[in-house]
Amino acid sequence: MSRLGKGLLSSKVFDSRIKSANITNPERWLGYFAGPAFVMTMFYISGQSYLNMFYTDVLNLTPIAGGMFLALLPIVSKILDAITNLIMGWIIDRTHSRQGKARPWILISGPLLVISAILLFTVPNAGTTVQVIWVSVSYSFYFCIAFTMYNISHTLMVPLSTRNSKQRDTLAMLSSVGQSMLPGAIVTLLFPVFILPAIGVDQSKWITVMCVLSILALPAVMLEYYFTRERVTEETVGLPEETKTHSIKEQIKGCFSFGVLESRISTLFQEKFANLIARGKIGFYRLVKRRFLVFIRCVNVRAEIKQKFHSKQ
């Protein structure tokens, strides 16, 4: 782990295309704006905004366990994600390679994002048990491993890019805008207007569209990888490693020694939990809506039969 990429990643083929000591325009617009923007667009479409719709309207998983399966799935996944976040941070901190600490994991996360996103929608037309297992595993693979690997590495790139605070602020702003404006426009305007009506509830069309979007995320990851540079990490190359390290237990204890951090964690947990409950209500609402429509249809059919019977008399 500490010598990741001693063989393959030490090749010049994997070197950053950014050679300047200061932040350049290609680094700003390709590495911190365009790359993350397209990756997050894929994430919001395939993993956030429309995945629940695919599970409820296309696969009809809402009735499983009275709707509890889809309600508990993201909650359990969030708990696992919290653990994998800590593990991924620990791994990156102990990564030493020619390409830096975080950049190698951005590169590795690219294929994993594509594979895991495709698996989310290629649910086999089998029994309920098989579908539940497939959805649970693919959901955890995507959110707890692939996206966690990318997101943690991507988040660390701004502080590792330079020690110049003004340049860091510019990169942070571009990265934030790229992750919100472009994905927001595509997810809320273009996709529901042009693509969603065309694919409807046809699983094969969903798979085709999501496979294309997932594959397009790979070059976006490559853009971020090749047009970023860890200048801060490069400063420590050749220096002796610190002999004193702190265990995970000591680090966690240090984090919770501040009351402000505990309050912030509590607030974030409540916010995430409320969002998960809201998603669960959407699934429950759709289940009730379907049953209500079926009831109305039965009433109408009964009325039609009764009317025909009386007309014959």
N, C-alpha and C positions, 0 to 999 in steps of 0.2 A: 504493500500500500504506500509506504513512504517513498518508494522508487518507481512510482507508476510511470509507465511509458519509457523506461530505460532503453528499450529496444525500438519499438514501433514509433512511439510519439517523439522520439529524439530525432527523427528524420526531418530534414528541412522542408519536406512537403507539408508538414503540419505547422510550420512556423506562421506567426501572424503576418499579415500583409502590411501592418502598420509598423513603420520603422522610426518615426519621429519621436523625439523626446517629449513633445507637447501634443495635446489633443488636436487632431486634424479633422477637416470636414468629412472625408470618407468614414472616419471613425464615428463621428457624431451621427451622420444620417444613415449609414448602412449598419454599423455595429450596434448602435443604441436606439435607433428609431425604427428603421424598416424591418430589420430582423426580428426584434421582439414584437413588433406590431403584428406581423403575419403569424407568428407562433401563437400569440394570444388570441388572434382571430379564430384560429383553428380550435384553440382550447375552449373559447366561449361558445362556439357553435356545437362542437362535438361533445364537450364535457359538461357544459353548464346550462346553456339556455334551452337546448332542444333534446337533450338525452332523456329527460324525464318524460317528454312528449313521446319519444320513441318507445319507451318502456310501457307507457299507458295506452297509447292509441294504436301502435303498430303491433307490439308483442302482447298487449292486453295482460300485463302482469299485476294489475291493480287488485284483482280478487284474491291473490295469494295471501293466505293468513289474514284475510279481512283487511288488506291494505297495509298491514304492519311490515311486510317485507320491504316494500319501497320506502316506507317511513324510517325504518331502522337502518337500512343499507348505508345511507350517507352519514349517519351518526356513528356507526361502528367504523366506517372508513375514516372519519375525522380523528377518531381515537388512535387508529393505526398510523394515520398520517402524522400525528404529533410525535409518535415514537420514531418514525422514519426520518422526520425532519432533524431530530437530535442526532440520529445515526449518520445522516448525510453531512451534517455540519462537522461532526467528529472526523469523518473520512476526509473531507476537503481540508480540514486543518492539518491533517497528517500527510497530505499529498505533496510530493516534491517531484517536479518534472521540468523538462525544458520549456514546456508550454504554460507553466504556472500551476496554481492550485485549483482554480475554479474552471478555467477554460477547457481542460481535458474532459471534465464531466459534462460540460455543455455539448461537446462533440459526441460523447457516448450517449447522451440523452436523446439525440436526434433520432436514430433508428428505433429506440425504445418508444418514443412518442408515437411514431408512425405505426409500429406493430400493435401497441396497446390500444390506440384509437380505433384501428380497424377491428380489433377483437371486440370492442364495445358493441359494434353493430352487426357483426357476423354471428349472431346468436343462432344456433341450429334449431330447426323446426323439429324438436324432439319433445319428450315428456317434460312435465313441470319441474321435476327434480333436476334434470339435466340443465334446463334453462336457468334455474335458480343458482346452481353451482357455477355455470358459465358466467352469468351476470356478476355474481359476487367476486369471482376470481379476476375477471377482466376489469371490473370497476376498481378493485384494490390495486391491481397492477398499474392501471393508468394514473389514478390519483395519489397512491401511496408510494410508488416507486418512480415511474417515468417522469411524471410532471414534477414531483418533489425534487428529483435529481436536477431537472432543468431550472426550476424556480429558485432553489437555494443557490445554485451556481450563478444564475443570472443576477440575483439580488446582490451578490458579493462583488460583481464586476465593477460597479461604480467606485466603491472605496478602494479597490485594488488597482484602479486604472491610473491614478495620479495622486500626488500629495497636494496639488494646487486646488485650494478650496473653491475658487471661482469656476475652474474647469469642471470640477466634480459636480457643482450645482447645475451647470449647463447640461451635463450628461444625465443627471438625475431627472431634470425637467423633461428632456427629450424622451427619455425612456418611459417616464410616466405618461406623457402625452401619447406616445406611440402605443402604449398598452391600453389606452382608454378611448381615444377619438376614432381611430380607424376601425378597431373591433366593434365599437359602439355603433358606428354608421352601418357597417355590414350586417351585424347581428340583428339590429332593431329595424333597419329599413330595407336593405337589399334582399337578405335571405328570406324573410317572411313574405315579401311581396312577389319575388320572382321565382324562388326555388321551392319554397314550401308548398305552394299550390300545385306545382308540377309533380312533386314526389308523393304527395298525399299520404296514404297509409300503406304504400307498397314497399315491403321490406327490401326487395331487390334494388329499387331506386334509391332508397336510403343508403344502402351499402355502397352503391356506385358513387353517390355524391360525397359521402363521408370518406371513402377511400381516396378519392381525388384530392379533397381538402387535406387529408392527413399526409399524403405524399408531398403536397405543395409546402407543408411545414418544414420538410427536411432541408431544402435550399435556404429557407429563412434561418434555420438554426446554423447552417454553414456560414451564412452572411455574418451572423453575430460572432461566430467563432473566429473567422479569419480577419474581421475588421475590428477586433478589440485587442487590447494589450495590457498585461498586468505589470505595469511599471514598478509598483510598490513591491511586488513579489520578486522582481528581478534584482532589486536592491539587496536582497538577503541571500542571493546565490553566492555560494562559496564561503559564507560565514558559518562558523560552528553552530550546530544546533543547541538549543537550550538544554541543559542537563536536568533542570528542575521542571517537572510537569505536574499538573493538577488533575486529579481523577475526576470522572464525571460527577461523582457524588459531591466532591468539593465545589465544583463549578455550579451545580444546581443549588447547593446551599448558599453560595455567594450571590446567586441571582435573586433568591427569595429573602435576602437580608434587607432588601429595600421595600418599604411599604408601597411605594408608587408603582413598582413593577407588579406586585400582587394585585393591586387595584386594576391595573391595565389588563392583566391576564383575565381577571374575573369579568371585566367589561366585554372583552373580545369573545370569551366563552359564551356569555349570555347572548351576544349579537349573533354568533354562529348558530347557537341552539335555536334561536327565534327564527332564523332563516330556514333551518332544516324543518321546523314545525310547519312553516308556511308552505314549503314544498310538499310536505305530507298532506296538507289540507287540499292542495291542488289535485293530488291523486285521488283523495277521498271525494272531492267534489265531482270529479269526472265519473267515478264509480256511481255515485248517487244520480248524476245526470243521466247516465246510460240506463239505469234501472227505471228512472222516471219516464224516459222516452219509450222504453219497452212497455211500461204500464199503460201509457197513453195510446200506444199503437194497439195494444190488446183491447182497450176500451173502444177504439175506433172500429176495429175489426168486428167486435161483438155487436156494435151498433149497426154496421153494414149488414151483417148476417140477419139481425132482427128485422131490419128494414126490408130486406129481400123476402124474408119469410112472410111478413105481413102483406107485401105487395102481391105475392102469389095467392094468398087467401082472398 
